[in-house]
Amino acid sequence: MKKLLLMFAMTAVFSLSAKHLNVLMIGNSFSICVGTCLPQMVKSVPGESITLTSAFIGGCYLEQHWNNICAAEKNPELKQYLITVWDSATGKTTENYQTALALLKTQKYDIITIQQNSMYSIDYSTYQPYANNLIAVIKKYQPQAEIIIQQTWSYRADALFFELKNLNNDEMYQKLDQAYQKLAAENGLRIIPTGYAIQISRKNSSLKFKGYDKNLLTSLSWPDLPPQAGDVVGKLFWKKNSKTGRMMIEKDTSHLNIRGEYLQAAVWFAFLYGKNTSEIKFVPETIGNDDAEFLKKCAQEAVDNFREEQK
């Protein structure tokens, strides 16, 4: 009898501590990448589970999200977003096309995240009134859900964006952080500090990203690439030109590479579940265990210190 009572007590405690989250991300390519590692991370921690849904349009900005809501009210049959759903419990991923408004009206979420397009993230005038309108619609149809802002990140140092805007990546981070802080303060929302974690990883990395001679991009032969270690953002890769059939080096200086996606997911895990990233057991085959430990520590530092950083 005592054994049965003990087992019951242990089960009760486990049930109270276990958490399933149903999360919707209304975003773009800076949010859908959360799905690369987060479901598997969550699955690797006993008792935790997640249903992660991405409403994705590449490059979508807050004004476009709001315009989509307005259009969907008039025509519910629109197929505006790629909807991807990851289920950590089953390991299954499903996809379909529909409106974000349909999800808000028919599903029930614990958490709904929003964010600005990365290029517009430094300019708060591009946020409003669209962000507040979107927040109001979410509250109307999902009053039980917590609305959370994902803080996006600054580009890699070799991004053309910096030449056009006369900025560097530290200055881009400072501007986008100020904008997200203002949005959060005006609406009483929490922030997932993804961009801050990336700044921490850049600061703490033993390897620092170094610029390269741009002429290399035209003089190298496959499979050689310029050095690009030291950042979790960006990648150079070979791709066949569809018109000429020649292999060309492509440059992506804004999106996360696999290390960045792992870091991002670790930030989300620590933030959403209130647990230490040291509990994460999942490490993809493309990341070494030592590197995974470094990235998890950066993620934990970001979640632990983000509020202190803003004081």
C-alpha positions as CSV (number, residue, x, y, z in Angstrom):
1,M,0.0,0.0,0.0
2,K,2.8,2.4,0.9
3,K,4.5,1.6,-2.5
4,L,1.2,2.5,-4.3
5,L,0.9,5.8,-2.4
6,L,4.5,6.6,-3.1
7,M,4.0,5.9,-6.8
8,F,0.8,8.0,-6.9
9,A,2.6,10.9,-5.2
10,M,5.5,10.7,-7.6
11,T,3.1,10.6,-10.6
12,A,1.3,13.6,-9.2
13,V,4.5,15.6,-8.8
14,F,5.6,14.6,-12.3
15,S,2.3,15.6,-13.8
16,L,2.4,19.0,-12.1
17,S,5.9,19.7,-13.4
18,A,5.4,18.3,-16.9
19,K,4.3,20.9,-19.5
20,H,2.7,20.7,-22.9
21,L,2.7,23.9,-24.9
22,N,0.7,24.8,-28.0
23,V,2.6,27.6,-29.7
24,L,1.7,29.6,-32.8
25,M,4.4,31.8,-34.5
26,I,3.0,34.5,-36.8
27,G,6.2,35.4,-38.6
28,N,8.6,34.8,-41.4
29,S,11.9,33.0,-42.1
30,F,13.2,34.3,-38.7
31,S,10.6,32.3,-36.9
32,I,10.1,29.2,-39.0
33,C,13.7,28.2,-38.3
34,V,12.7,27.6,-34.7
35,G,11.2,24.3,-35.9
36,T,14.6,23.0,-37.0
37,C,15.7,22.1,-33.5
38,L,13.1,23.1,-30.8
39,P,10.7,20.1,-31.1
40,Q,13.6,17.6,-30.8
41,M,15.1,19.6,-27.9
42,V,11.8,19.5,-26.1
43,K,11.4,15.8,-26.7
44,S,14.8,15.2,-25.3
45,V,13.7,16.6,-21.9
46,P,11.5,14.1,-19.9
47,G,8.0,15.3,-19.3
48,E,8.0,18.2,-21.7
49,S,6.2,18.4,-25.1
50,I,5.2,21.0,-27.7
51,T,3.0,21.5,-30.6
52,L,4.7,24.2,-32.6
53,T,2.8,25.9,-35.5
54,S,4.4,28.3,-37.9
55,A,2.4,30.7,-40.0
56,F,5.0,31.6,-42.6
57,I,5.4,34.1,-45.4
58,G,9.0,34.8,-46.4
59,G,10.0,38.4,-45.4
60,C,6.6,39.1,-44.0
61,Y,6.4,42.4,-42.0
62,L,3.9,43.6,-39.5
63,E,2.0,45.7,-41.9
64,Q,1.6,42.8,-44.3
65,H,0.4,40.5,-41.4
66,W,-2.3,43.1,-40.6
67,N,-3.3,43.5,-44.2
68,N,-3.6,39.7,-44.4
69,I,-5.9,39.6,-41.4
70,C,-8.1,42.3,-43.1
71,A,-8.2,40.3,-46.4
72,A,-9.0,37.1,-44.6
73,E,-11.9,38.6,-42.9
74,K,-13.4,39.3,-46.3
75,N,-12.3,36.0,-47.9
76,P,-11.7,33.1,-45.5
77,E,-10.7,30.8,-48.4
78,L,-7.4,32.6,-49.1
79,K,-4.2,30.5,-48.8
80,Q,-2.0,33.2,-47.5
81,Y,0.5,31.3,-45.2
82,L,2.4,28.1,-45.3
83,I,1.3,26.4,-42.1
84,T,3.8,24.0,-40.6
85,V,3.0,22.0,-37.5
86,W,5.7,20.1,-35.5
87,D,4.5,17.6,-32.9
88,S,7.3,16.7,-30.5
89,A,5.5,13.7,-29.1
90,T,5.0,12.0,-32.4
91,G,7.9,13.5,-34.3
92,K,5.5,14.3,-37.1
93,T,5.5,17.4,-39.3
94,T,2.5,18.5,-41.3
95,E,2.0,21.3,-43.8
96,N,-0.9,23.1,-45.4
97,Y,-1.9,26.5,-46.7
98,Q,-4.5,28.8,-45.0
99,T,-4.8,32.1,-43.2
100,A,-3.4,33.0,-39.8
101,L,-6.9,34.3,-39.0
102,A,-8.4,30.8,-39.5
103,L,-5.9,29.5,-36.9
104,L,-6.8,32.2,-34.5
105,K,-10.5,31.4,-34.9
106,T,-10.4,27.6,-34.8
107,Q,-7.4,26.6,-32.7
108,K,-6.5,27.2,-29.1
109,Y,-2.9,28.3,-28.2
110,D,-1.0,28.8,-25.0
111,I,1.5,31.2,-26.6
112,I,1.5,33.2,-29.8
113,T,4.6,35.0,-31.0
114,I,5.0,38.0,-33.3
115,Q,8.0,39.8,-34.7
116,Q,9.0,42.4,-37.3
117,N,10.7,41.8,-40.6
118,S,14.4,42.0,-40.0
119,M,15.1,44.9,-42.3
120,Y,12.4,47.0,-40.8
121,S,13.2,45.9,-37.2
122,I,15.4,49.0,-36.6
123,D,12.7,51.5,-37.4
124,Y,9.8,51.6,-34.9
125,S,7.7,53.7,-37.3
126,T,7.2,50.5,-39.4
127,Y,5.8,48.7,-36.4
128,Q,2.7,50.8,-35.7
129,P,-0.3,50.8,-35.9
130,Y,0.0,47.3,-37.4
131,A,1.5,45.6,-34.3
132,N,-1.2,47.0,-32.0
133,N,-3.9,46.0,-34.5
134,L,-2.5,42.5,-34.7
135,I,-2.2,42.2,-30.9
136,A,-5.8,43.3,-30.6
137,V,-7.1,40.6,-33.0
138,I,-5.0,37.9,-31.2
139,K,-6.5,38.9,-27.9
140,K,-10.0,38.9,-29.4
141,Y,-9.8,35.3,-30.6
142,Q,-7.2,33.9,-28.2
143,P,-7.8,35.6,-24.9
144,Q,-6.2,32.7,-23.0
145,A,-2.9,32.9,-24.9
146,E,0.1,34.9,-23.9
147,I,1.4,37.1,-26.7
148,I,5.2,37.1,-26.8
149,I,7.6,39.1,-29.0
150,Q,10.6,37.3,-30.6
151,Q,13.5,39.7,-30.7
152,T,15.2,39.1,-34.0
153,W,18.9,39.6,-34.7
154,S,21.5,41.7,-36.5
155,Y,23.1,40.4,-39.7
156,R,26.6,39.1,-40.2
157,A,29.3,41.7,-40.5
158,D,29.6,41.3,-44.3
159,A,26.0,42.1,-45.1
160,L,25.4,44.6,-47.8
161,F,22.7,46.1,-45.6
162,F,25.3,47.7,-43.4
163,E,26.8,49.6,-46.4
164,L,23.4,50.8,-47.5
165,K,22.4,51.9,-44.0
166,N,25.8,53.1,-42.7
167,L,25.6,50.7,-39.8
168,N,27.5,47.8,-38.3
169,N,25.9,44.7,-36.7
170,D,26.3,46.0,-33.2
171,E,24.5,49.2,-34.1
172,M,21.8,47.2,-35.9
173,Y,21.2,45.2,-32.7
174,Q,21.0,48.3,-30.5
175,K,18.4,49.8,-32.8
176,L,16.2,46.7,-33.2
177,D,16.4,46.1,-29.4
178,Q,15.2,49.6,-28.7
179,A,12.3,49.1,-31.1
180,Y,11.3,45.7,-29.6
181,Q,11.6,47.1,-26.1
182,K,9.3,49.9,-26.9
183,L,6.7,47.6,-28.4
184,A,6.9,45.3,-25.4
185,A,6.6,48.2,-22.9
186,E,3.6,49.7,-24.7
187,N,1.7,46.4,-24.6
188,G,3.0,44.7,-21.5
189,L,4.6,41.8,-23.4
190,R,7.6,39.6,-22.7
191,I,10.5,39.2,-25.2
192,I,12.3,36.1,-26.3
193,P,15.9,37.4,-26.5
194,T,17.1,35.6,-29.5
195,G,19.0,38.6,-30.9
196,Y,20.7,39.1,-27.5
197,A,21.8,35.5,-27.4
198,I,23.4,36.0,-30.8
199,Q,25.3,39.0,-29.5
200,I,26.5,37.0,-26.5
201,S,27.7,34.1,-28.8
202,R,29.6,36.6,-30.9
203,K,31.2,38.1,-27.8
204,N,32.1,34.8,-26.2
205,S,33.2,32.8,-29.3
206,S,36.9,31.9,-29.3
207,L,36.7,32.4,-33.1
208,K,35.7,35.8,-34.4
209,F,34.2,36.2,-37.9
210,K,36.7,37.9,-40.2
211,G,36.0,39.7,-43.4
212,Y,37.3,38.2,-46.6
213,D,38.4,39.6,-50.0
214,K,35.2,39.8,-52.0
215,N,37.2,39.0,-55.2
216,L,37.5,35.5,-53.7
217,L,33.8,34.9,-54.6
218,T,34.6,35.0,-58.3
219,S,38.1,33.4,-58.2
220,L,37.4,30.2,-56.1
221,S,36.5,26.9,-57.6
222,W,34.1,24.4,-56.2
223,P,34.0,23.3,-53.3
224,D,36.3,25.9,-51.8
225,L,34.7,28.8,-49.8
226,P,36.1,31.8,-48.0
227,P,36.6,31.4,-44.2
228,Q,33.4,32.1,-42.3
229,A,33.8,30.6,-38.8
230,G,32.9,32.6,-35.7
231,D,29.2,33.6,-36.3
232,V,25.9,31.8,-35.9
233,V,24.4,34.0,-38.6
234,G,25.1,33.6,-42.3
235,K,26.6,31.1,-44.7
236,L,28.2,30.9,-48.1
237,F,27.3,28.0,-50.3
238,W,27.6,26.7,-53.8
239,K,24.5,26.7,-56.0
240,K,24.0,25.9,-59.7
241,N,22.8,28.9,-61.7
242,S,19.5,27.8,-63.3
243,K,20.2,29.9,-66.5
244,T,23.9,29.2,-67.1
245,G,24.3,25.8,-65.4
246,R,27.4,27.0,-63.7
247,M,28.1,26.6,-60.0
248,M,28.2,29.9,-58.2
249,I,28.8,31.0,-54.6
250,E,25.7,32.3,-53.0
251,K,25.8,34.5,-49.9
252,D,23.3,34.6,-47.1
253,T,24.3,37.1,-44.4
254,S,20.9,37.4,-42.6
255,H,19.6,34.0,-41.7
256,L,20.8,31.7,-39.0
257,N,23.1,28.8,-39.9
258,I,22.6,25.4,-38.2
259,R,24.6,26.6,-35.1
260,G,22.3,29.7,-35.0
261,E,19.2,27.6,-35.3
262,Y,20.4,25.5,-32.4
263,L,21.1,28.6,-30.3
264,Q,17.7,30.1,-31.1
265,A,15.9,26.9,-30.2
266,A,17.8,26.7,-26.9
267,V,16.8,30.3,-26.1
268,W,13.1,29.4,-26.8
269,F,13.4,26.3,-24.7
270,A,14.8,28.0,-21.6
271,F,12.3,30.9,-22.0
272,L,9.2,28.9,-22.6
273,Y,9.7,26.1,-20.1
274,G,11.7,28.0,-17.4
275,K,14.3,25.2,-17.4
276,N,18.0,25.3,-17.7
277,T,19.4,24.6,-21.2
278,S,21.8,22.0,-19.5
279,E,18.7,19.7,-19.5
280,I,18.7,19.6,-23.3
281,K,20.0,16.3,-24.6
282,F,19.4,16.7,-28.3
283,V,22.4,17.6,-30.4
284,P,22.1,17.4,-34.2
285,E,24.7,15.4,-36.2
286,T,26.0,18.6,-37.7
287,I,27.0,20.2,-34.4
288,G,29.8,18.9,-32.0
289,N,28.9,18.2,-28.4
290,D,31.4,20.8,-27.1
291,D,29.9,23.4,-29.5
292,A,26.4,22.5,-28.4
293,E,27.4,23.1,-24.8
294,F,28.8,26.5,-25.7
295,L,25.6,27.5,-27.5
296,K,23.4,26.3,-24.7
297,K,25.4,28.4,-22.2
298,C,25.0,31.4,-24.4
299,A,21.3,30.8,-24.6
300,Q,21.0,30.4,-20.9
301,E,23.0,33.6,-20.3
302,A,20.7,35.5,-22.6
303,V,17.5,34.3,-20.9
304,D,19.0,34.9,-17.4
305,N,20.4,38.3,-18.0
306,F,18.2,40.0,-20.6
307,R,16.1,41.9,-18.1
308,E,19.2,43.0,-16.2
309,E,20.7,44.2,-19.4
310,Q,17.8,46.5,-20.0
311,K,18.1,48.3,-16.6
